[in-house]
Amino acid sequence: MYKAGIVPEYDYLRAKVQYQNTLPEVQSARNAIKLAENGLKILLGFELDQNIAINDSIVYNKVDLQSEDELTNALLKNNFTLNQLRLQIDLQDKAVSYQFSKNFPELYLNGNWNLEAQENDPRPFDKWRYKNSVYVGLSLKIPIFDGWQTTSKVQQAELDLMISQENYKKTEKALKNNLDEKILKLKETEFQVDAYSTAIEQAHLGYDYAQKRYSNGIGTQLENVDALVELTRAQVNYLNSIYQYYSLYADLQQLLSNSEELNNN
């Protein structure tokens, strides 16, 4: 039994403190909801003052990923950044070949064919007297000495090629590390989802136990409030972990540049 005038008053003060501490969190949650709604309206092309009703909910469905080796191969094959760098390397390699070709003789063939006519009489167009002139030329250019300009251009093109190759290697390492990070975080979040799911079950038991204690006169309303707060926090943590899981999954899809490579199904 509680001693009259002491414990109930202490519980009342604790409840007031907890209430005041939760007010900033409630306001922050309301602001987050408003900002999320505005972001959704902008994405859908709605006006910000237009009212919308959201009926969907977050449901956890674990994604069955392929092996890390298969995901790495998909990254190297499909990533847009790596494909762009490969095209750049190919372009720089052709630039080296082009600049080096300036060391060889060049043969040019050109020609011109003119058909002219001028009449000052009523003769029809198809009866005009035309004059043909044909020109054909052939020129050969043999490089002897150009002040090492060709050599300099070849060296510059080779340097640009080496820079492109190094950029590719650096980007490949960074993307592989990013892939490992995403996979590890996905597995970590999967563990969090399972842990928070168990925490919700335990919090439900704790809340039921607190209600039974209160109904039998051996508990306080503050215990009910504490148990309800713990249950709510467990539910919020569970939903946040699911949201984080799908956010990481979307990041992984973007990294691989092809969502079909993610699932075994």
Secondary structure, 3 states (H helix, E strand, C coil): CCCCCCHHHHHHHHHHHHHHHHHHHHHHHHHHHHHHHHHHHHHHCCCCCCCCCCCCCCCCCCCCECCHHHHHHHHHHHCHHHHHHHHHHHHHHHHHHHHHHHHCCEEEEEEEEEEEECCCCCCCHHHCCEEEEEEEEEEEECCCCCCCHHHHHHHHHHHHHHHHHHHHHHHHHHHHHHHHHHHHHHHHHHHHHHHHHHHHHHHHHHHHHHHHHHHCCCCCHHHHHHHHHHHHHHHHHHHHHHHHHHHHHHHHHHHHCCHHHCECC
